Amino acid sequence: MRRIPTGTHSNQTAVDLKVLGIRSYISEPKRGRRNWIGKSEERDAVYANRRRIRGERGKTLMRRRGLMLERPFAHCYETGGMRRIHLRGHDNILKRLLIHVGGYNLSLVLRLTIGKGTPRGLQDLAILSLAAFILLRDACAELAAALIPVRAHEEHLRISELPGTLIAR
C-alpha cells in the first residue's frame, strides 16, 4: 500500500493510480452530486476506490491511519500547542515543528525500548534502578558473609588463608 499525500482527491489521480496498477484506498471528501457525463474512465476509477474504502480492508486501513498518523499529529498540534505558534517566517515555524515532532518520536522510541517515554518517567525509572541496585548489593554482601566462615579465628586460620580472598601486601 502506497501512502497518498493529502489533497489528492481528483479524478485524474484515481485514473493515474488505476493505470499504474495501484489499488487506491483514498478517503473521499464530502461532495455534492457528481457530473460524470463524458468521464466514464474517471467514474469507474473513483467508484472502484469508493468500493474499496467501504470494504472491510478499507475500514481497517482507515482505522490504522487514524491510530498511527492522525492521532499523533492531533496530539502535537493540540496538546503540544503547535496550533497557535507565533514565529516570524514560515521556515522558523517548520523548524519548530520539526523539533517538536522529533521530540514526540523520541518519546515513542523510549517508550518502546525502556517502557518510559517522559522525563518524569525516566526519573522514576532511575529511582527504581537505584533501589534495585542497593537491594542487589545487600543480597550479595549477605551471600558473601554466609560463605566466609564466621569463626575463622577459632579454626586457627588467618583471613589471608581463606579461599577466595586477596590481601594486598
C-alpha positions in Angstrom: 0.0 0.0 0.0 1.4 3.4 -1.0 0.7 6.5 1.0 -1.1 9.2 -1.0 -0.5 12.8 0.1 -3.4 14.9 1.4 -5.4 16.8 -1.3 -5.2 14.1 -4.0 -8.9 13.5 -4.4 -9.0 14.5 -8.0 -10.5 12.2 -10.7 -7.2 12.3 -12.6 -5.3 10.9 -9.6 -7.7 8.0 -9.3 -7.3 7.2 -13.1 -3.5 7.5 -12.9 -3.3 5.1 -10.0 -5.5 2.7 -11.8 -3.3 2.8 -14.9 -0.2 2.1 -12.8 -2.0 -0.9 -11.3 -2.1 0.6 -7.8 -5.2 -0.2 -5.7 -6.0 3.1 -4.1 -7.6 3.5 -0.7 -8.0 7.3 -0.7 -10.6 8.7 1.6 -13.1 10.9 -0.2 -14.2 14.3 1.0 -17.9 15.1 1.3 -19.0 16.4 -2.0 -22.3 17.1 -3.7 -23.7 15.2 -6.7 -21.0 14.5 -9.3 -21.4 15.1 -13.1 -20.0 12.0 -14.9 -21.1 12.9 -18.4 -18.2 12.0 -20.8 -16.0 10.9 -17.9 -16.6 7.2 -17.8 -12.9 6.3 -17.1 -12.8 8.7 -14.2 -16.1 7.5 -12.8 -15.0 3.9 -12.9 -11.7 4.7 -11.1 -13.5 6.8 -8.4 -16.2 4.2 -7.9 -13.7 1.4 -7.6 -11.8 3.4 -5.0 -15.1 4.1 -3.1 -16.0 0.4 -3.1 -12.6 -0.5 -1.7 -12.7 2.1 1.1 -16.1 1.0 2.2 -15.0 -2.6 2.4 -13.5 -4.4 5.5 -9.9 -3.8 4.4 -10.5 -0.2 3.7 -12.1 0.4 7.1 -9.2 -1.4 8.7 -6.7 0.8 6.8 -8.6 4.0 7.8 -8.5 2.9 11.5 -4.8 2.3 11.3 -4.4 5.7 9.6 -6.3 7.3 12.5 -4.2 5.5 15.1 -0.7 5.9 13.6 -1.0 9.2 11.7 -3.9 11.4 12.7 -3.8 10.8 16.4 -0.1 11.7 16.9 -0.4 14.9 14.8 -3.5 15.9 16.7 -1.5 15.4 20.0 1.3 17.5 18.7 -0.9 20.3 17.4 -3.4 20.5 20.3 -1.7 19.2 23.4 1.7 20.4 22.4 0.4 23.8 21.5 1.6 23.8 17.9 -1.7 25.0 16.5 -1.2 28.6 17.8 2.6 29.1 17.3 3.8 32.6 16.7 7.1 32.9 15.0 8.4 35.1 12.2 8.8 33.4 8.9 7.5 30.1 7.5 10.9 28.5 7.8 11.1 29.1 11.5 7.7 27.6 12.0 8.8 24.5 10.1 12.0 24.2 12.1 9.9 24.5 15.4 7.5 21.8 14.1 10.4 19.5 13.2 11.9 19.8 16.7 8.6 19.2 18.3 7.7 16.1 16.3 11.3 14.8 16.7 10.8 15.0 20.5 7.5 13.2 20.2 9.1 10.5 18.1 12.0 10.2 20.6 9.4 9.6 23.4 7.9 6.8 21.3 11.3 5.2 20.9 12.0 5.5 24.6 8.6 4.1 25.4 9.2 1.1 23.2 12.7 0.3 24.3 12.6 1.0 28.1 9.0 1.4 28.9 9.1 5.1 29.8 8.6 7.9 27.4 8.7 11.1 29.5 11.4 12.7 31.6 9.4 12.2 34.7 9.1 8.5 33.8 12.8 8.3 33.4 13.3 9.9 36.8 11.1 7.3 38.4 12.9 4.6 36.5 16.3 5.9 37.8 15.0 5.8 41.4 13.7 2.2 40.9 17.1 1.2 39.3 19.0 2.7 42.2 16.7 0.8 44.7 17.2 -2.4 42.8 21.0 -1.9 42.8 21.0 -1.3 46.6 19.0 -4.4 47.2 21.2 -6.5 44.9 24.3 -5.2 46.7 22.9 -6.0 50.1 22.0 -9.5 48.9 25.5 -10.1 47.6 27.0 -8.9 50.8 24.8 -11.3 52.8 25.7 -14.1 50.5 29.4 -13.4 50.8 29.1 -13.2 54.6 27.4 -16.6 54.6 30.2 -18.2 52.5 33.0 -16.9 54.7 33.3 -19.0 57.9 32.2 -16.8 60.8 34.6 -18.3 63.3 37.7 -18.3 61.2 39.9 -17.3 64.2 38.6 -20.3 66.1 39.8 -22.6 63.3 43.2 -21.0 63.6 43.2 -19.6 60.1 44.2 -16.2 59.2 41.9 -14.2 56.9 44.5 -14.2 54.1 44.4 -18.0 54.1 40.7 -18.2 53.4 39.8 -19.3 49.9 38.7 -16.5 47.6 40.3 -13.6 49.5 43.0 -11.4 48.3 45.0 -9.2 50.6 47.4 -6.6 49.2 50.9 -6.8 50.7 
